[in-house]
Amino acid sequence: MSIPHGNRIVIHDGVVNDFNADAVIDFSDVTFIRQGRTLLGPVTWQVELDERWVIIGPNGAGKTTLMRLAAAEEYPSGGVAHLMSERVGKTDMRDLRTMIGVSSSAVAARIPQDEKVEDLVVSAAYAILGRWREEYDQRDFDQAMEILERVGALHLTDRTWGTLSEGERKRVLIARALMTNPELLLLDEPGAGLDLGGREDLVGYLGELALDPDAPAIVMITHHVEEIPYGFTHALLLDEGSIVAQGLIDDVLTSENLSKTFHQPIELSRIDGRFFARRIVRTHSRRA
Ligand SMILES: Nc1ncnc2c1ncn2[C@@H]1O[C@H](COP(=O)(O)OP(=O)(O)OP(=O)(O)O)[C@@H](O)[C@H]1O
């Protein structure tokens, strides 16, 4: 059997297993079908450890579906998916999830109102073991405090989830997602519901995280190009379950590609490295 070149390898236990060993996400022709409807795909997409991706697309485009597949929360209906070099469907999804940090409204919705921030973050290290309310190791508490400080939420340690503002919740969710030292961090609309100051704080923090060489690979869904932090390297545009464009952010985020994705004339501009987008308003000159 011939071995392909580059970073693709073949393991043969009777089955050819061809994937990018450097990728935390390696999807090849992945589809997701429900009730006879193809909600996503076929999608071929690779994310490597030092990459920071933004996913953009209209409502219902399939962004969260893609994220759920990347979070090992769903099995693909077709195609081949590897997460952290493990073949989805041939490995324990719970083991995979320990390597993936997720911050999303779905995670937020499962948190009891009376959960203390400290417990919420520290328990992430134990969730897989089902030790939600048991004794925790002092080292885990120390790590939780360190992460809360990094996301600017140390002062919230003793507060309960129900008393937090939207911006505070977003920070605490990211802290919880980072607690397991994941290889992959998935952020589904982390800026949703934040006021201008809160959004700018978040963009600043995520920009620092993006530039940290020890940070995990990051994939973030957003509806607003203004929320893309400095340091994000790649973009994927999705529409009606299909990829419109993907690759390096400077190549993919263009007025032309956004107009195609959103089916309207969009003008994209960039000021000091930040993106801004608006619909082009056509003005008609009147004859006297
Ligand atoms: N389990 C399911 N069964 C049937 N349809 C589903 C299921 N999950 C999602 N969908 C549909 O798949 C499509 C894509 O949904 P998804 O949540 O991935 O979109 P999205 O891009 O994240 O949208 P939004 O920006 O509104 O959050 C939508 O039309 C949605 O109604």
The ligand as a MOL file (V3000), in Angstrom:
LIG
                    3D

  0  0  0     0  0            999 V3000
M  V30 BEGIN CTAB
M  V30 COUNTS 31 33 0 0 0
M  V30 BEGIN ATOM
M  V30 1 N -32.5060 18.6670 14.8310 0
M  V30 2 C -32.9580 19.3560 13.8010 0
M  V30 3 N -33.9890 18.8950 13.0690 0
M  V30 4 C -34.4640 19.5960 12.0110 0
M  V30 5 N -33.9550 20.7720 11.6020 0
M  V30 6 C -32.9340 21.2740 12.2970 0
M  V30 7 C -32.3650 20.6090 13.4270 0
M  V30 8 N -31.3540 21.3680 13.9070 0
M  V30 9 C -31.2710 22.4510 13.1070 0
M  V30 10 N -32.2270 22.4040 12.1570 0
M  V30 11 C -32.4130 23.3760 11.0590 0
M  V30 12 O -31.1560 23.4290 10.3810 0
M  V30 13 C -30.9300 24.7280 9.8760 0
M  V30 14 C -29.5840 25.2200 10.3680 0
M  V30 15 O -29.6670 25.4450 11.7580 0
M  V30 16 P -28.4560 26.0690 12.5930 0
M  V30 17 O -28.9250 26.2540 13.9970 0
M  V30 18 O -27.2570 25.2470 12.3760 0
M  V30 19 O -28.2760 27.4580 11.8610 0
M  V30 20 P -27.4280 28.7320 12.2840 0
M  V30 21 O -26.6300 29.1310 11.1010 0
M  V30 22 O -26.6760 28.4690 13.5370 0
M  V30 23 O -28.5710 29.7990 12.5200 0
M  V30 24 P -28.6760 31.0840 13.5050 0
M  V30 25 O -27.7380 32.1080 12.9530 0
M  V30 26 O -30.1010 31.4990 13.3550 0
M  V30 27 O -28.3300 30.6350 14.8990 0
M  V30 28 C -32.0990 25.5890 10.3340 0
M  V30 29 O -33.0230 25.6660 9.2770 0
M  V30 30 C -32.6860 24.8020 11.4950 0
M  V30 31 O -34.0720 25.0290 11.6240 0
M  V30 END ATOM
M  V30 BEGIN BOND
M  V30 1 1 1 2
M  V30 2 1 2 3
M  V30 3 2 2 7
M  V30 4 2 3 4
M  V30 5 1 4 5
M  V30 6 2 5 6
M  V30 7 1 6 7
M  V30 8 1 6 10
M  V30 9 1 7 8
M  V30 10 2 8 9
M  V30 11 1 9 10
M  V30 12 1 10 11
M  V30 13 1 11 12
M  V30 14 1 11 30
M  V30 15 1 12 13
M  V30 16 1 13 14
M  V30 17 1 13 28
M  V30 18 1 14 15
M  V30 19 1 15 16
M  V30 20 2 16 17
M  V30 21 1 16 18
M  V30 22 1 16 19
M  V30 23 1 19 20
M  V30 24 2 20 21
M  V30 25 1 20 22
M  V30 26 1 20 23
M  V30 27 1 23 24
M  V30 28 2 24 25
M  V30 29 1 24 26
M  V30 30 1 24 27
M  V30 31 1 28 29
M  V30 32 1 28 30
M  V30 33 1 30 31
M  V30 END BOND
M  V30 END CTAB
M  END
